[in-house]
Amino acid sequence: MDMQNLLPIVQQEPVQFSSQGDELVGRLFLPAREGRFPAAIICHGAFGYKEHFYELAEALAHRGVAALALDMRGHGESAGPRFHVNMQAWRADVVAALEYLQSRREIESHRIGALGFSSGGTAVLEAAAQGASLRALVTLSATVRNVLNWWQWPFFKTANLVGSFKRRLGFGDLRLPLAFALKSVPAAVDPRINDAVVGDPYLVQAYSGLPVPGAIECFIVDTFRRTKNVQCPVCVIHGAEDRVDPPASAKLLYDSLRGTKALHIVADSGHVGHMDKKKAEIIRLACDWFADRL
C-alpha cells in the first residue's frame, strides 16, 4: 500500500504581499483540516526559488504546520533587482512574510517560525537577531561568514570596488560572467542531483551575469557576530560533505547561539541537503523541530 496516498490532501494557494515597495510572491501550504495553525516561512538561497522547497512545505503541512514557500526579493516571481542578494532587503522580506502570516485568520500569529537555506539562512538569522518575533528557526547550510577562498578574495574585492564605482556613476552593477565556475564545486553528493542543480538554467542565468556589488552578500557576511542575539530555539542542519560552505560554518553558528539549540551534521549530504541523498532525514529534522517548538 502506498502510504503517501493515505496522507490528507494539503491545501495550496499562491500569495502576494509587499516588502519595502516590492511585490513578493509565495505559495502557502495549509493543513487540510479546519482550525488555526502554527506556520513556518521558508526562504531559499541565492539564485534559488520557492519551488525547490515545495516538498518540505508539503511535509510540514502534513504535520499540522502551515508553510509559506517564498521567492525572495529579486528572485523567482518576486520583484526587485534581479539576482541581488542584499541582507537588509532580505531581512525585511522575512519580516514582511511574518506580518503577512500574522494577518491570516488560519494562522496562530504568535506561533510562526522560519527556515532558511544558505543565504536564506542568513536572512532568517539576521531577522531574528534584530528582534523579529519568530518562535523557532531551522537553518540549512546557512551562510554566516565569508565563504570565499583566500585566492578568490582579491578578485571579488576588486570587482566589488569596480562595481560600486560603476553604480555611483549611474551605470549599474558590474556583471561577472561566472557560469563556467558552477561545476568547479559540487553542490550535492548525488551526481544526478548535482548535475541538475549546477545545470539549472535559472542558476546558469544568474552566474552568467552575476551582479556586483548587488550579490556580494551571498559570499561575504559576518552574521555569526550577531547570532548571539537570537532568542528563539534554533536547529542548525548542515551537510557533512558540503563543499560550498564547509560544516565548520555550522559549528561556528551553533557555538555562537545562546539559547535552545541543536546541531545536525548530516552524513553523505552536500550543500543542497534538501535535494540530496539524505533529503528525507533533513525534512524530518526540520518538521520535528517546528512541530515541537512552534
Residue, then its C-alpha position, 0 to 999 in steps of 0.5 A: m500500500d502506498m502510504q503517501n496516498l493515505l496522507p490528507i490532501v494539503q491545501q495550496e494557494p499562491v500569495q502576494f504581499s509587499s516588502q519595502g515597495d516590492e511585490l513578493v510572491g509565495r505559495l502557502f501550504l495549509p493543513a487540510r483540516e479546519g482550525r488555526f495553525p502554527a506556520a513556518i516561512i521558508c526562504h531559499g538561497a541565492f539564485g534559488y526559488k520557492e519551488h525547490f522547497y515545495e516538498l518540505a512545505e508539503a511535509l510540514a503541512h502534513r504535520g499540522v504546520a502551515a508553510l509559506a514557500l517564498d521567492m525572495r526579493g529579486h528572485g523567482e516571481s518576486a520583484g526587485p533587482r534581479f539576482h541581488v542578494n542584499m541582507q537588509a532587503w532580505r531581512a525585511d522580506v522575512v519580516a514582511a512574510l511574518e506580518y503577512l502570516q500574522s494577518r491570516r485568520e488560519i494562522e496562530s500569529h504568535r506561533i510562526g517560525a522560519l527556515g532558511f537555506s544558505s543565504g536564506g539562512t542568513a536572512v532568517l538569522e539576521a531577522a531574528a537577531q534584530g528582534a523579529s518575533l519568530r518562535a523557532l528557526v531551522t537553518l540549512s547550510a546557512t551562510v554566516r561568514n565569508v565563504l570565499n577562498w583566500w585566492q578568490w578574495p582579491f578578485f571579488k574585492t576588486a570587482n566589488l570596488v569596480g562595481s560600486f564605482k560603476r553604480r555611483l556613476g549611474f551605470g549599474d552593477l558590474r556583471l561577472p560572467l561566472a557560469f563556467a565556475l558552477k561545476s568547479v564545486p559540487a553542490a550535492v553528493d548525488p551526481r544526478i542531483n548535482d548535475a541538475v542543480v549546477g545545470d539549472p538554467y535559472l542558476v546558469q542565468a544568474y552566474s552568467g551575469l552575476p551582479v556586483p556589488g548587488a550579490i556580494e552578500c551571498f559570499i561575504v557576511d559576518t552574521f555569526r557576530r550577531t547570532k548571539n542575539v537570537q532568542c528563539p530555539v534554533c536547529v542548525i542542519h548542515g551537510a557533512e560533505d558540503r563543499v560550498d560552505p564547509p560544516a565548520s560554518a555550522k559549528l561556528l553558528y551553533d557555538s555562537l547561539r545562546g539559547t535552545k539549540a541543536l546541531h545536525i551534521v548530516a552524513d553523505s549530504g552536500h550543500v543542497g541537503h534538501m535535494d540530496k541523498k539524505k533529503a528525507e532525514i533533513i525534512r524530518l529534522a526540520c518538521d520535528w523541530f517546528a512541530d515541537r517548538l512552534 
